[in-house]
């Protein structure tokens, strides 16, 4: 399981992989010991990461979370989504939290799906090329 080390503002500083057994709730076995692994628990994994690193802010990369986690990107706690870095040169684009993607202010052309397009930031248009 992978966990992101977060700055206070949600910026991803590092991505660490830990053993599944370090993210599982321990179930009591018949003899009263707690060595039988259980299901994934994000809180258990976060506490493990905190313990081994001394760093207080972590979040798990799980299939349920939208977006791509990457160093330099961010985790938006309010929307529970990873926001990867904005593409360079695409200043007009905005992040769509529902799709977890950066989107142009003008919809991508759909009339010719075989055509290839580039975004022209200066003109705020999609331009076909071959």
N, C-alpha and C positions, 0 to 999 in steps of 0.2 A: 504494500500500500504506500502511496506517495503523499507527502504532506508539504505544504508551502509555508515557509517562514515569512511572516508578514511584518512590515513596518506599521507604525500606528495608523497611517493613512490607507493601509491595504496594499501598498506596493509589495510585490513578491521579491524577496531578497535572495531566496534559495529554495531549491526543491530537494527534499530528502526522502529516501526510500527506507522504510522499516519493515521488519518481518510481520506477516499477518498475525502471528501469535502475540505481537506487542500491541495489537489493536483490538484484541478480543476480550470480552468479559469472561472472567474465569468462573466456571461452574463448579459447584461443590460435588465431589465424587462421594461414593457411598461411605468411604472411611473418614469423611469430613475434611479432606484436603481440597485445595483449590487448584488442581493442576490440569483439569479437563478444559481444553479451549472451547469457547462459545462463539457467538456471532460477532461480527465487526461492530465496534462501538467507537465513533469518532472521538468522543470525550476521552476514552481510554488511550487512544493513539496520541491525542494532543498532550495529555498528561505525560506520556512516555517521552515525547519529543521535548517537552519542557524540562523534564528530569535530566535527560542526557545532554542537553545543550545549555540550559539555563535561560533560554529565550522564551518570553511569555506569550507570543502570539503566533498561532498555527491554524491551518485549515486543511482538511483532507481533500484530495482530488478524487472525487467519486463519479460514477457514471450518471448519477442523478443531477449533478451540477452542470449547468450549461457553460459554454465558453471553453477557451483554451488557456490553461495555466502555463505561464512562461515567466522566466526571470525578467524583471523589468516591467511586467504587466501588473495588473491589480486584481484584487478580489474585492468585489462590491458586496459588502455584508447585507445591505438593505435589500438588494435584488437577488442575493445568493447566486452570483454569477462571476465567472472569471472574465476580465476585460483585457484582451491582449493589446499590445501597443498599437496606436493608430498608425496606419501606413504612412510612410514619409511622403510628403508632397500632396496629401489629400486633406487639406485643412478644412474643407467644407463638409466632409463626411461626419456623420454622427453615429454613435453606438446605439443599436437597437437591443434593448435588454430582453425582449421576447425571443429573438432569434440568436442573440449573442454574437452579432456580426456588425462590422462597420458598414454603413450604407451611404451611398451617394445621395445628394439632395434631389436627384432626378432618377426615376426608376430605370433599370436596365432595359434596353429595347427587347421586345419579345416577338416582333414580327418575323425575324429571320434567325432562327436558332442556330443555323450553320455559320452565320457571319461571325467575325471576330471584331471585338470592340476594345478601344482604349478610352479611359476617362481623360477628358481635357479639363483640367482644373481652372484654367484661365477663362474658358468659355462656358464652364459648367454644363458640358454636354458629353454624350457618348459618341465617339467617332469610329465609324466602320473602317476596317483595313483588311487587306488581303495578303 
